[in-house]
Amino acid sequence: MPTRLATDRVAGLAGLALAAVTALETRTFRVTFLVDPIGPRALPWLAAFLIGAGALVLLLRPAANEDAMPPGTLRRIVVAVLVFLAYAGLIAPIGFFAATTLLGVALSLQFGARPVPALLAAAAFSGALWLLFALALGLPLPAGELFFGRG
């Protein structure tokens, strides 16, 4: 049975990979209008930095008081990474709200939530995020090419 330390190392490696992908994707962002220095490009860079920092903590912390890894933990980590990668691929075609709701449901189910409450909570959270980012902060979010076409 793998130890908690082994789980932390796997999660740390997955987090570093996610941070690297986020940073690489952020480099391709082009803002065509004048914005303040902390415009829409800053949030993904901040996310990449925080994910990477957390991953490094998991990778570099010393081994102490090792507990056995709970059953299914490695599977949850792999599924979470795959869900986030799917989210990145789905956000443009199906839009921010739908992709974020699916992300929330998928992650909630990994922690044992029941499907209907997970869907309701994820939809409410996605709606709140949309209100925050689109209305309060004025950041344009993808509506979804699948539903609304290109442009």
Residue pairs with C-beta under 8 A, 6 or more apart in sequence:
1 68
1 69
2 68
2 69
2 74
3 63
3 66
3 67
3 68
3 69
4 66
4 67
4 68
4 69
5 63
5 66
6 69
7 69
7 73
7 74
7 77
8 58
8 59
8 61
9 58
9 59
10 74
10 77
11 55
11 58
11 77
12 55
12 56
12 57
12 58
12 59
12 60
13 55
13 59
14 55
14 77
14 78
14 80
14 81
15 51
15 52
15 54
15 55
15 58
16 52
16 55
16 56
16 59
17 81
18 51
18 55
18 81
18 84
19 48
19 49
19 51
19 52
19 55
20 48
20 52
21 85
21 88
22 44
22 47
22 48
22 51
23 45
23 48
23 52
25 44
25 88
26 41
26 44
26 45
26 48
29 40
29 41
29 44
31 39
31 40
31 41
40 139
40 140
43 139
76 110
76 111
79 106
79 110
80 107
80 110
83 103
83 106
83 107
83 110
84 103
86 102
87 99
87 100
87 102
87 103
90 98
90 99
90 102
91 99
91 100
91 142
92 142
92 144
92 145
93 144
93 145
93 146
94 102
94 144
94 146
94 147
95 141
95 142
95 143
95 144
95 146
95 147
95 148
96 126
96 129
96 130
96 133
96 141
96 142
96 143
96 144
97 126
97 127
97 130
97 141
97 144
98 144
98 147
100 122
100 125
100 126
100 129
100 130
101 119
101 122
101 123
101 126
102 122
103 122
104 118
104 121
104 122
104 123
104 125
104 126
105 115
105 118
105 119
105 122
108 118
108 121
108 122
109 115
109 118
113 121
130 141
133 139
133 141
134 140
134 141
